[in-house]
């Protein structure tokens, strides 16, 4: 019995040394797993803008479904805005599978914004301020550019995109993630684009505008509306804190195009009569009188 107790085989197989070895292996493996998971999380968080472009657009579209389905629609205005957007999309090439849907919002807020899933919202208050259809086309070109470069998804914040990315990596049902992330429906309209993203959308939008019309006359009229109505603007093209940056964006536009804008004498397109009647019914009534 004494010989058995002193046997090395006994100590290694069932004694205290064996237990210590197993504990060390368990701790090493556990720490390794934690390090890998934390490292993966940090990598996702740090490179979130690049990773956001890898999120399938179909998945991004699902993020906005609960909210866009509930929107009250105005068929005439929706079709009018969508028709203009489709003309721009013919020259502003988007990645395969990416789609844009434009919605009219019957609200006096002077605003317009793009959001996840390729949705653009244009408010009645904004349309009432625009002097002609060309300014509206520039606005739509700007918002389409945000969608093209996945700015809405990035603009939701690193935490949101990280949640979506991790749900993809680990194969979890992202519907649960969506429900948690968008529990506050206001999140869709309070995203913030960086100043750099706004400038990218400005420049891409102006290129598209020029490709469509062949001239740049009318572009600056949109930004004059922006400058004159900053205090009323909420998000998207006019997000909170953007007031101080609007002037800088205007200077950037002028540096690039002011000479061509000044020398351009192309006629600008008025809004169709049916749209004017919808936006300014009082003017139509006065004309009838």
Secondary structure, 3 states (H helix, E strand, C coil): CHHHHHCHHHHHHHCHHHHHHHHHHHHHHHHHHHHHHHHHHHHHHHCHHHHHCCCCHHHHHHHHHHHHCCCCCCHHHHHHHHHHHHHHHCCCCCCCCCCCEEEEECCCCCCEEEECCCEEEEEHHHHHHCCCHHHHHHHHHHHHHHHHCCHHHHHCCHHHHHHHHHHHHCCCCHHHHHHHHCCCHHHHHCCCCCHHHHHHHHHHHHHHHHHHHCCCCCHHHHHHHHHHCHHHCCCHHHCCCCHHHHHHHHHHHHHHHHHHHHHCCCCCCCCCHHHHHHHCHHHHHHHHC
